[in-house]
Amino acid sequence: MALGGNAFARPGGPMDQEEHVKNIKIAARVVAKIAEEDGAQVVVTHGNGPQVGLLDELQLLAERRYFRLDALVAATQGLLGYLLVESIDEVLGPGRAVAVVTRTLVDEGDRAFENPTKFVGPVYAREDAERLAAKYGWAVREDVGRGWRRVVPSPEPAAVVEAEAIKALLDRGLIVVALGGGGVPVSRRGGVEAVVDKDLASQVLANALGAEALVILTDVDGVYVDFNTPRRRRLERINAEELERLYREGQFPEGSMGPKVLAALRFVRNGGKWAAIGALEDGHEVFKGRRGTLILP
């Protein structure tokens, strides 16, 4: 189960611990219901973009970057993993969930390193962004409609380093929280400054575990075609061939639904029985196939 950023902090809302816990309790109830009522083994993955951005902004206010992006991803994995397992244990009892700081292997030869595109961190005026870029060696770009921001590479996930450890924990009957923010990006030589897409990394882990299902929960109630038009229509049940055709036609923007659809396609193409995309609040109904969009091989 891949949780979107709305599982922790809502757009425009506060970024404090109380707000995070309030939102996480919704996700925790969904996870607990699937594990308890349906008897499923569950791995929970999650985003961490706003939290990484906040920690990096605090460093910049101190006018010194103490930790690189890979370390900040690891730090937020621990932070958000702690809040998630506490909320799950609150529903199911102590010791039912465990959080694993997880690394994702990437190839340093990936072309993404030549063309950074993933926005991270706060928004700046152009002159401030360019000053920081000169100071820290960043690439910066205009985030249209918002301002100037840092951009980093978003390479393809090749493997999840802790996949076998996660499987062992599952086999012990634990609910595992892992792969926060797509995993800490590492190459054969160590950590790298990059961000791996959370949904694509979740697919790699799901297939490595031999999972039957990949459930992606976000802030919309399914996959839509012609989304920003009067003809918008939600897909309820679709096979991979038809969904891939729509993906290639450009129906799903890269900055929002595109990676989720691609992750679902890759999952069912690589042995998964089904994938589903839907709203976090409807999580159990999405898992049961009664809400959201169901993707079949």
PEDA-V317163 format. One record per residue. N is the residue number from 1. RES is the residue in one letter. SS is DSSP state (a for helix, b for strand, c for the rest). BURIAL is 1 if it has 24 or more other C-alpha atoms within 12 Angstrom, else 0. D_CENTER is the distance of its C-alpha to the mean C-alpha in Angstrom with 2 decimals. Layout:
# PEDA-V317163
N | RES | SS | BURIAL | D_CENTER
N | RES | SS | BURIAL | D_CENTER
This chain:
# PEDA-V317163
1 | M | c | 1 | 9.87
2 | A | b | 1 | 6.17
3 | L | b | 1 | 6.30
4 | G | c | 1 | 5.78
5 | G | a | 1 | 7.36
6 | N | a | 1 | 10.64
7 | A | a | 1 | 10.50
8 | F | c | 1 | 11.75
9 | A | c | 1 | 13.60
10 | R | c | 0 | 14.99
11 | P | c | 0 | 15.95
12 | G | c | 0 | 19.34
13 | G | c | 0 | 19.38
14 | P | c | 0 | 20.17
15 | M | c | 1 | 17.86
16 | D | c | 0 | 19.97
17 | Q | a | 0 | 19.57
18 | E | a | 0 | 21.38
19 | E | a | 0 | 19.08
20 | H | a | 1 | 15.98
21 | V | a | 1 | 18.00
22 | K | a | 1 | 19.25
23 | N | a | 1 | 15.92
24 | I | a | 1 | 14.54
25 | K | a | 1 | 17.78
26 | I | a | 1 | 16.89
27 | A | a | 1 | 13.86
28 | A | a | 1 | 16.15
29 | R | a | 1 | 18.90
30 | V | a | 1 | 16.96
31 | V | a | 1 | 15.98
32 | A | a | 1 | 19.56
33 | K | a | 1 | 21.16
34 | I | a | 1 | 19.58
35 | A | a | 1 | 20.55
36 | E | a | 0 | 23.95
37 | E | c | 0 | 25.25
38 | D | c | 0 | 23.90
39 | G | c | 0 | 24.15
40 | A | c | 1 | 20.84
41 | Q | c | 1 | 19.28
42 | V | c | 1 | 15.70
43 | V | b | 1 | 12.78
44 | V | b | 1 | 9.96
45 | T | b | 1 | 6.48
46 | H | b | 1 | 4.45
47 | G | c | 1 | 3.65
48 | N | c | 1 | 7.15
49 | G | a | 1 | 8.61
50 | P | a | 1 | 11.66
51 | Q | a | 1 | 12.48
52 | V | a | 1 | 12.66
53 | G | a | 1 | 14.64
54 | L | a | 1 | 16.88
55 | L | a | 1 | 17.75
56 | D | a | 1 | 18.56
57 | E | a | 1 | 20.63
58 | L | a | 0 | 22.54
59 | Q | a | 0 | 23.41
60 | L | a | 0 | 24.71
61 | L | a | 0 | 26.82
62 | A | c | 0 | 28.46
63 | E | c | 0 | 29.04
64 | R | c | 0 | 27.76
65 | R | c | 0 | 24.51
66 | Y | c | 0 | 24.71
67 | F | c | 0 | 21.43
68 | R | c | 1 | 19.54
69 | L | a | 1 | 15.89
70 | D | a | 1 | 15.21
71 | A | a | 1 | 16.94
72 | L | a | 1 | 15.12
73 | V | a | 1 | 11.72
74 | A | a | 1 | 13.76
75 | A | a | 1 | 15.36
76 | T | a | 1 | 12.42
77 | Q | a | 1 | 11.22
78 | G | a | 1 | 14.78
79 | L | a | 1 | 15.02
80 | L | a | 1 | 12.18
81 | G | a | 1 | 12.92
82 | Y | a | 1 | 16.50
83 | L | a | 1 | 16.09
84 | L | a | 1 | 14.27
85 | V | a | 1 | 16.91
86 | E | a | 1 | 19.65
87 | S | a | 1 | 18.85
88 | I | a | 1 | 18.65
89 | D | a | 1 | 21.86
90 | E | a | 0 | 23.45
91 | V | a | 1 | 23.34
92 | L | a | 1 | 24.15
93 | G | c | 0 | 26.12
94 | P | c | 0 | 25.77
95 | G | c | 0 | 24.26
96 | R | c | 1 | 22.34
97 | A | b | 1 | 18.87
98 | V | b | 1 | 17.97
99 | A | b | 1 | 15.19
100 | V | c | 1 | 14.97
101 | V | c | 1 | 14.20
102 | T | c | 1 | 12.80
103 | R | b | 1 | 13.61
104 | T | b | 1 | 12.62
105 | L | b | 1 | 15.79
106 | V | c | 1 | 16.19
107 | D | c | 1 | 19.52
108 | E | c | 1 | 21.25
109 | G | c | 0 | 23.07
110 | D | c | 0 | 20.06
111 | R | a | 0 | 21.25
112 | A | a | 1 | 18.16
113 | F | a | 1 | 19.97
114 | E | a | 0 | 22.88
115 | N | c | 0 | 21.08
116 | P | c | 1 | 18.39
117 | T | c | 1 | 16.55
118 | K | b | 1 | 13.30
119 | F | b | 1 | 14.36
120 | V | b | 1 | 13.85
121 | G | b | 1 | 15.97
122 | P | b | 1 | 18.75
123 | V | b | 1 | 21.02
124 | Y | b | 0 | 24.47
125 | A | c | 0 | 27.80
126 | R | a | 0 | 28.47
127 | E | a | 0 | 31.07
128 | D | a | 0 | 28.91
129 | A | a | 1 | 26.02
130 | E | a | 0 | 28.61
131 | R | a | 0 | 30.21
132 | L | a | 1 | 27.02
133 | A | a | 0 | 26.35
134 | A | a | 0 | 29.88
135 | K | a | 0 | 29.64
136 | Y | a | 0 | 26.41
137 | G | c | 0 | 26.34
138 | W | c | 1 | 23.30
139 | A | b | 1 | 22.73
140 | V | b | 1 | 22.56
141 | R | b | 1 | 22.44
142 | E | b | 1 | 23.04
143 | D | b | 0 | 20.17
144 | V | c | 0 | 22.50
145 | G | c | 0 | 23.55
146 | R | c | 0 | 22.12
147 | G | b | 0 | 23.59
148 | W | b | 1 | 23.10
149 | R | b | 1 | 20.06
150 | R | b | 1 | 19.15
151 | V | b | 1 | 17.44
152 | V | b | 1 | 16.17
153 | P | b | 1 | 15.73
154 | S | c | 1 | 12.61
155 | P | c | 1 | 14.13
156 | E | c | 1 | 13.56
157 | P | c | 1 | 12.41
158 | A | c | 1 | 15.78
159 | A | b | 1 | 15.46
160 | V | b | 1 | 13.95
161 | V | c | 1 | 16.84
162 | E | c | 1 | 16.73
163 | A | a | 1 | 16.50
164 | E | a | 0 | 20.15
165 | A | a | 1 | 19.94
166 | I | a | 1 | 17.18
167 | K | a | 1 | 19.48
168 | A | a | 0 | 22.42
169 | L | a | 1 | 20.90
170 | L | a | 1 | 20.15
171 | D | a | 0 | 23.74
172 | R | c | 0 | 24.95
173 | G | c | 0 | 23.65
174 | L | c | 1 | 20.85
175 | I | b | 1 | 17.52
176 | V | b | 1 | 15.02
177 | V | b | 1 | 12.00
178 | A | c | 1 | 10.41
179 | L | c | 1 | 8.06
180 | G | a | 1 | 6.66
181 | G | a | 1 | 5.18
182 | G | a | 1 | 5.59
183 | G | c | 1 | 8.93
184 | V | b | 1 | 12.01
185 | P | b | 1 | 13.30
186 | V | b | 1 | 16.82
187 | S | b | 1 | 19.65
188 | R | c | 0 | 22.85
189 | R | c | 0 | 24.20
190 | G | b | 0 | 21.57
191 | G | b | 1 | 18.71
192 | V | c | 1 | 18.07
193 | E | c | 1 | 17.07
194 | A | b | 1 | 14.08
195 | V | c | 1 | 10.33
196 | V | c | 1 | 8.66
197 | D | c | 1 | 6.28
198 | K | a | 1 | 3.04
199 | D | a | 1 | 5.03
200 | L | a | 1 | 8.11
201 | A | a | 1 | 7.87
202 | S | a | 1 | 7.41
203 | Q | a | 1 | 10.41
204 | V | a | 1 | 12.30
205 | L | a | 1 | 12.16
206 | A | a | 1 | 13.11
207 | N | a | 1 | 15.98
208 | A | a | 1 | 17.06
209 | L | a | 1 | 17.49
210 | G | c | 1 | 19.37
211 | A | c | 1 | 17.35
212 | E | c | 1 | 19.06
213 | A | b | 1 | 16.21
214 | L | b | 1 | 12.55
215 | V | b | 1 | 11.74
216 | I | b | 1 | 8.94
217 | L | b | 1 | 9.69
218 | T | b | 1 | 9.63
219 | D | c | 1 | 12.62
220 | V | c | 1 | 14.88
221 | D | c | 1 | 16.95
222 | G | c | 1 | 16.42
223 | V | b | 1 | 16.72
224 | Y | b | 1 | 19.64
225 | V | b | 1 | 22.10
226 | D | c | 0 | 24.08
227 | F | c | 0 | 21.63
228 | N | c | 0 | 23.50
229 | T | c | 0 | 26.93
230 | P | c | 0 | 29.45
231 | R | c | 0 | 28.85
232 | R | c | 0 | 25.25
233 | R | b | 0 | 24.78
234 | R | b | 0 | 22.10
235 | L | b | 1 | 21.82
236 | E | c | 1 | 22.47
237 | R | b | 1 | 23.01
238 | I | b | 1 | 22.84
239 | N | b | 1 | 23.31
240 | A | a | 1 | 21.41
241 | E | a | 0 | 24.37
242 | E | a | 0 | 24.57
243 | L | a | 1 | 20.87
244 | E | a | 1 | 21.00
245 | R | a | 0 | 24.09
246 | L | a | 1 | 22.46
247 | Y | a | 1 | 19.51
248 | R | a | 0 | 22.21
249 | E | c | 0 | 24.10
250 | G | c | 0 | 21.37
251 | Q | c | 1 | 20.62
252 | F | c | 1 | 16.86
253 | P | c | 0 | 16.07
254 | E | c | 0 | 13.91
255 | G | c | 0 | 12.53
256 | S | c | 0 | 11.35
257 | M | c | 1 | 11.99
258 | G | a | 1 | 12.85
259 | P | a | 1 | 9.81
260 | K | a | 1 | 9.27
261 | V | a | 1 | 12.99
262 | L | a | 1 | 13.18
263 | A | a | 1 | 10.88
264 | A | a | 1 | 13.12
265 | L | a | 1 | 16.15
266 | R | a | 1 | 15.63
267 | F | a | 1 | 15.10
268 | V | a | 1 | 18.36
269 | R | a | 1 | 20.13
270 | N | c | 1 | 19.63
271 | G | c | 1 | 21.09
272 | G | c | 1 | 18.74
273 | K | c | 1 | 20.91
274 | W | b | 1 | 18.72
275 | A | b | 1 | 15.36
276 | A | b | 1 | 14.81
277 | I | b | 1 | 12.95
278 | G | b | 1 | 14.08
279 | A | b | 1 | 14.21
280 | L | a | 1 | 13.06
281 | E | a | 1 | 16.76
282 | D | a | 1 | 17.88
283 | G | a | 1 | 15.61
284 | H | a | 1 | 18.67
285 | E | a | 1 | 20.40
286 | V | a | 1 | 17.55
287 | F | a | 1 | 17.70
288 | K | c | 1 | 21.48
289 | G | c | 1 | 21.42
290 | R | c | 0 | 23.15
291 | R | c | 1 | 20.60
292 | G | c | 1 | 17.96
293 | T | b | 1 | 18.11
294 | L | b | 1 | 19.04
295 | I | b | 1 | 18.79
296 | L | b | 1 | 21.47
297 | P | c | 1 | 22.74
